């Protein structure tokens, strides 16, 4: 895949992305950060979905996002930057979070730059919402995606304890199971916010929409909505 093309594809759908992408379970954020207010950079902040939740929990959050269209969705302190150029002073942060973003910048030199801006003992916290493929119809949905989706550089489900390199301690992992309601139309909209859809041509998009619509129609049936189950993977590693 053209990794940079996929990574830069979201700006064209910033409004849809912000409206349709799921939030994060509050228990995951509280596990990762505790209750005390922290000074945080939300790295690869996108449209600020995680940024807003962290601010609502009382944290002082700087959103850092390279895509201008995505960053315009964020109120408050939102800065242009990337995982290799974080626009804050050295050792000035209690934590760096990355919601649905770490796979776009995993490895060096990002780990060194993240360590630079963290205080000693500060946390790096990558977090993902992952569809729960232990549910049969969700696994079927993933089969639909297999011919279309971009393969990420890492699998968020199999990070190793030393994933973040020698500047960080052993990575802890906690899983959080939850679900979000959908209709046929909203599930199709969710697919339209994904990079593999955004970089596809019109014929591929139409085929993907049709397959998702057919599957979602079977799941919803005559119900008002159906639940899409997720497992949130929350990692936490402290700077040594």
ABEGO torsion letter per residue (X at the ends): XBAAAAAAAAAAAAAAAAAABBBBBAAAAAAAAEABBBBBBBBGAEAGAAAAAAAAAGBBBBBBBABAAAAAABBEBBBBEBAABBBBBBGABABBBBBGAAAAABEOAAAAAAAAABBBGBBBBBBBBBBBAABAAAAAAAAAAAAABBBBABBAAABBAAAAEAABBBBBBBBBBBBBBBBAAAAAAAAAABAAAAABBAAAAAAAAAAAAAAAAAAAEABABBBBBBBBBBBBBBBX
